[in-house]
Amino acid sequence: MNELLPLKAVGVSRFYEGTPVVNDASLTLEPGKITALLGQSGAGKSTLLRLFAGLEPVDAGEILLGDKVLSSTSTHVPAESRSIGLIFQDFALFPHLNALDNVGFGLKGMTKEARRRESGEWLERLGLSHRAKAYPHQLSGGEQQRVSIARALAAKPVAILMDEPFSGLDVTLKSEVRRIALAAVSEAGIPALLVSHDAAEAMRDADRIAVMRKGVILQEDTPEALYLNPTSLPVARALGPLFPVARADLPEAWATKLPEADSYCLRPEAIRLSGDESGVPMEVVSAQRTSALMELKLKYNGHDTLRGIGIGARRPSPGETVKVTLSPEFVFCLPPESA
Ligand SMILES: Nc1ncnc2c1ncn2[C@@H]1O[C@H](COP(=O)(O)OP(=O)(O)OP(=O)(O)O)[C@@H](O)[C@H]1O
């Protein structure tokens, strides 16, 4: 068993044609934790993953496993010598090998029988014992991805890096495949990176989230801490919807509960339909049901800038007056976004 060590990026940069695609990024992937790298398309997520993997050299900074330098401007341990498992969206299984032999492919120095037994155990862990004899083209996308995760983990990697591993899967299968696959990754106790552009998935799947934008890691923390305490507007936006409101457009009773500022950003759940007669009366502009929740557009003092949510069987009608309450913990006072 390999010693469990953190995989670290320390001040790494990567330039393409003089432009930094990863810019002075530092991120520690702790053993036993799944760290999601969250950001929009082009943020530099895959490039940072490739720097961790050694698929590309760094132009500045270092990649370390524990204290061992894997990449620097003067050192480059090749990808194939890093013992890092890589999982991409496209499964990349060997088409001529069945599921069992795909998993066994990376198991060296074992008898054939031991290799089969070990591969079989990994397939079982991923809930795929019954598909051991199937070839990749006979497996569903979710099954193929579980085989590729079993294959990566069976090789006892020092870390595993996953680039949007579930994004190609059917939505109905996705949550079950994710649950099984990520449980196996967590159980392996190694550092794990999960590249994602989907905040809800990152919050559900990861122990920690690093938000990346324009090559820079803006903030890294637990999903809960990032959602409730973002330090910048892009981070707050990356984690969930927000809408801006001027202090002047808020009821005085609410404004006095908030820190002094000209304007705020609110999560929709900051304003909620009250279950009783308490709260501030506001006019409903629109109420849209989205499964369990209703998304409300509200008018106060002639301005219809407010958004809110409601839970309940009855959907209020446009023009109706409802009572709403404010939860200040979902109101942020953040510096304006820099370009
Ligand atoms: N080999 C390359 N040569 C030049 N530019 C590149 C190269 N690879 C990536 N880029 C550019 O670097 C930027 C970051 O790309 P990267 O794939 O890391 O982003 P990403 O956050 O993973 O995006 P996505 O979610 O779309 O995969 C993009 O603008 C991309 O066009």
PDBQT file of the ligand as one rigid body, heavy atoms in Angstrom, charges set to zero:
ROOT
HETATM    1  N1  LIG A 401      -2.875  23.420 -26.042  1.00  0.00    +0.000 N 
HETATM    2  C1  LIG A 401      -3.445  24.627 -25.944  1.00  0.00    +0.000 A 
HETATM    3  N2  LIG A 401      -2.986  25.664 -26.705  1.00  0.00    +0.000 NA
HETATM    4  C2  LIG A 401      -3.529  26.900 -26.599  1.00  0.00    +0.000 A 
HETATM    5  N3  LIG A 401      -4.558  27.202 -25.769  1.00  0.00    +0.000 NA
HETATM    6  C3  LIG A 401      -5.043  26.212 -25.004  1.00  0.00    +0.000 A 
HETATM    7  C4  LIG A 401      -4.522  24.887 -25.061  1.00  0.00    +0.000 A 
HETATM    8  N4  LIG A 401      -5.227  24.131 -24.165  1.00  0.00    +0.000 NA
HETATM    9  C5  LIG A 401      -6.138  24.944 -23.585  1.00  0.00    +0.000 A 
HETATM   10  N5  LIG A 401      -6.029  26.200 -24.090  1.00  0.00    +0.000 N 
HETATM   11  C6  LIG A 401      -6.829  27.366 -23.675  1.00  0.00    +0.000 C 
HETATM   12  O1  LIG A 401      -6.655  27.517 -22.290  1.00  0.00    +0.000 OA
HETATM   13  C7  LIG A 401      -7.850  27.954 -21.671  1.00  0.00    +0.000 C 
HETATM   14  C8  LIG A 401      -8.200  27.018 -20.531  1.00  0.00    +0.000 C 
HETATM   15  O2  LIG A 401      -8.513  25.743 -21.040  1.00  0.00    +0.000 OA
HETATM   16  P1  LIG A 401      -8.968  24.545 -20.102  1.00  0.00    +0.000 P 
HETATM   17  O3  LIG A 401      -9.319  23.397 -20.983  1.00  0.00    +0.000 OA
HETATM   18  O4  LIG A 401      -7.949  24.322 -19.057  1.00  0.00    +0.000 OA
HETATM   19  O5  LIG A 401     -10.266  25.159 -19.432  1.00  0.00    +0.000 OA
HETATM   20  P2  LIG A 401     -11.436  24.430 -18.655  1.00  0.00    +0.000 P 
HETATM   21  O6  LIG A 401     -11.723  25.284 -17.465  1.00  0.00    +0.000 OA
HETATM   22  O7  LIG A 401     -11.069  23.023 -18.380  1.00  0.00    +0.000 OA
HETATM   23  O8  LIG A 401     -12.623  24.511 -19.681  1.00  0.00    +0.000 OA
HETATM   24  P3  LIG A 401     -13.727  23.417 -20.095  1.00  0.00    +0.000 P 
HETATM   25  O9  LIG A 401     -14.652  23.310 -18.899  1.00  0.00    +0.000 OA
HETATM   26  O10 LIG A 401     -14.379  24.008 -21.291  1.00  0.00    +0.000 OA
HETATM   27  O11 LIG A 401     -12.998  22.138 -20.371  1.00  0.00    +0.000 OA
HETATM   28  C9  LIG A 401      -8.898  27.997 -22.738  1.00  0.00    +0.000 C 
HETATM   29  O12 LIG A 401      -9.035  29.326 -23.163  1.00  0.00    +0.000 OA
HETATM   30  C10 LIG A 401      -8.311  27.131 -23.839  1.00  0.00    +0.000 C 
HETATM   31  O13 LIG A 401      -8.764  27.554 -25.099  1.00  0.00    +0.000 OA
ENDROOT
TORSDOF 0
